[in-house]
Structures are given as structure tokens and as C-alpha cells.
């Protein structure tokens, strides 16, 4: 492609100012687009350098780029680089005296739930007449409902056979002492005043879609992290939330405004993406998340309340708290 010299280009320009104005406007627009493109490329180059040569936690394996080669509206966005996190909650103490969890305050209301053996389990042990109640295992779990925090006391009954077996096996029906089991829990740990951070980063993914991260980290007895990446889907006509560090799960979000002026978010049934494999989970097996975030004028803090539940199994887990914007 040949290019004219600057002198030849100037000689070809018209002398009429009215004809020059649109040419100048076109030139200014081209320069604006070029500057924007250069700025975008510099930003992407900086992100790439962070992924390849940054901290170990920020690096990205280049082979991961081949998992999803073709752009599509509902493919998962690439995760952004993780800049150094600015703690928005009190830092977790580096040292503390003693061990274990803090004691749950005695002032909180207690709700006792007794876990007993089922009739079938008792029958397998020789019937109720053959069992002697010898103990109760009591554990406490913090629970909350709107405007109320209380404690569930799990009481697990322990039985012993009147007529002892000579040898015990692994199955409950083959044991001389059996303790009733508690229902399974997704996250058994709980507590008060758990330090946490919420990290939000806005960036364009490789498909050019505006993406916002919601990375929540809880410094409980075991560090918990929940990653989510939001985009607006033109084809679905709503905001789509990609869950997890690999964004294999996607859910549609319904937005609303509550009476406090906060934003309410409800998730739909999740969809699974892995290459060409795509399928939806039925709501029977899915957890529905209800999230509300608002600003508390009296406390001068942002507040968040999250509850994930299943229509069959009930509440799965949740949390609530406050945070500042750094």
C-alpha cells in the first residue's frame, strides 16, 4: 500500500475553509479512536504482564486460553487479574491467646433440636425395648433470620443395647452404642464478627463485554472465598452471573429495589458450561440466592445480607454484615 508524502497530501487539500472543516472533524475523530485503541491495548498489555510475571496467585496458565476458543454470548468471561487486595474489614489478628472458637454469648436465644434414631434404625438394633439412652451430644450452631440472631442447640441422643453384641461391626445395626446423626450441612462453621472483604473490579473480557467481579473472602476458621463475575447478556436480556474461579456455572439474575433503597438480587436455575457441554440444573437440585445490599445512613456503612436456600431442603447457608468502601 503506497503512501503519499506530507507535501503531496497538503497540496491535495482544498483551499475552501468550508470544505476543510469536515476533513478536520474526520481527522480529530480518527485521532480520538486511535488514542482510545492505544489506551485499551496498553491496559490489556499490563494485565497480561501481571498474569504472566506477577505474583504467583495472579499468574495465568496460557494453556487455559484454549478451553473456550469460539466467542459466544453465554461463554464464561476470563477472570481479571487480582490487584493487591485492600482490606475493607478489620484485619484478622496475627496472634491471639488460647485456641478454638470464641464462646457463643449466653444472652442469645436457644432453640433446641433433638436428633433421634429413626424407627427403622431402632428396629435394626433390636427394637426400642432393647435400647438404653446413655447420653446426649450437644453442639451449638449460630442461626439467623431477618432481624433475629439465635442459637440452635443440636442434641444427638446416644443409645446402648441392653443385650450387648459379642463383636461390633461398622454398620450402625452391628454396633452396641449408636449416636443419632445430625442433618448434613454445607458449611458447618459459623461465628460472629468474621472479618471479610468484597473486591469489585470492572474490566472488558476477551469478548468485549463489560464485566464486574464480586470476590468475597471470609477469614473464618477455614478461609472461604466466593467468586462471581457479572456481565449483561444481550441474548438473554438480563445480567448473567458466572460463579467460581473457573466460571463453569452461570445464573440469570433478577434485580429489584427494596423499601430501604437497596438493591435486591435473586438468582435463577444454574447452567453448567464445560467446552461444548452445556446443561441446566433443575431447581429441585439448585440453591436460589437472595442478596440485598444497601447503605445504612445511621451507621454510615454498607450492609449486605445473603441467603441461599432450596425449595425442598430449606436454607443451605447465608451471612450478613457491614463493610466500608476503600
Secondary structure, DSSP 8 states (H G I E B T S, - for coil): -----HHHHHHTS-S-HHHHHHHHHHHHHHHHHHHHHHHHHHHHHHHHHHHHHS-GGG---GGGGGSS-S--TTS-------------S----S--SS-S-----TTS-EEEEEE---HHHHHHTT-GGGEEEEEEEEEEEEEEETTEEEEEEEEEEEEEESS--SS--SSGGG-SEEE------S-----SS--EEEE--EEE-TTS-EEEEEEEEE-SSS-EEEEEEEEEETTTTEEEEEESTT--EEEEEEEEE-TTS-EEEEE---EEEETTEEEE--GGG--EEEEEEEEETTTTEEEEEEEEEETTTEEEEEEEEEE---
